[in-house]
Amino acid sequence: MGIRKSLKKWASYQRTVRELNALDSRSLNDLGINRGDIVRIARDHARMI
């Protein structure tokens, strides 16, 4: 994997974590997400890029 792709995946991971952490617990609950799931969700999302 090239460095550009790695950086793009890392940026996507960071952005996803930041955006999900910015949501309040009620919003996360509405989406079916627990705070403990955020890292896994961000990792899975970055993997798809």
C-alpha positions as CSV (number, residue, x, y, z in Angstrom):
1,M,0.0,0.0,0.0
2,G,1.4,3.4,-0.9
3,I,2.0,6.2,1.5
4,R,-0.7,8.4,0.0
5,K,-3.3,5.6,0.5
6,S,-2.1,5.0,4.1
7,L,-2.3,8.8,4.9
8,K,-5.8,8.9,3.4
9,K,-6.9,6.0,5.5
10,W,-5.4,7.5,8.6
11,A,-7.1,10.8,8.0
12,S,-10.4,9.1,7.4
13,Y,-10.0,7.1,10.7
14,Q,-9.2,10.3,12.6
15,R,-12.1,12.2,11.1
16,T,-14.6,9.5,11.8
17,V,-13.5,9.2,15.4
18,R,-13.6,13.0,15.9
19,E,-17.1,13.2,14.3
20,L,-18.6,10.3,16.3
21,N,-17.1,11.6,19.6
22,A,-18.7,15.0,18.9
23,L,-22.1,13.4,19.0
24,D,-24.0,13.2,22.3
25,S,-25.0,9.9,23.8
26,R,-28.6,10.2,22.6
27,S,-27.6,10.7,19.0
28,L,-25.2,7.8,19.2
29,N,-28.0,5.7,20.7
30,D,-30.3,6.7,17.9
31,L,-27.7,5.4,15.4
32,G,-27.3,2.2,17.4
33,I,-23.7,3.0,18.4
34,N,-22.1,2.7,21.8
35,R,-19.1,4.9,22.7
36,G,-17.0,1.8,23.0
37,D,-17.8,0.9,19.4
38,I,-16.4,4.2,17.9
39,V,-12.8,3.0,17.4
40,R,-14.0,-0.2,15.7
41,I,-16.4,1.6,13.4
42,A,-13.8,4.2,12.5
43,R,-11.2,1.4,11.7
44,D,-13.8,-0.5,9.6
45,H,-14.7,2.7,7.7
46,A,-11.1,3.5,7.0
47,R,-10.4,0.0,5.8
48,M,-13.1,0.4,3.1
49,I,-11.3,3.4,1.5
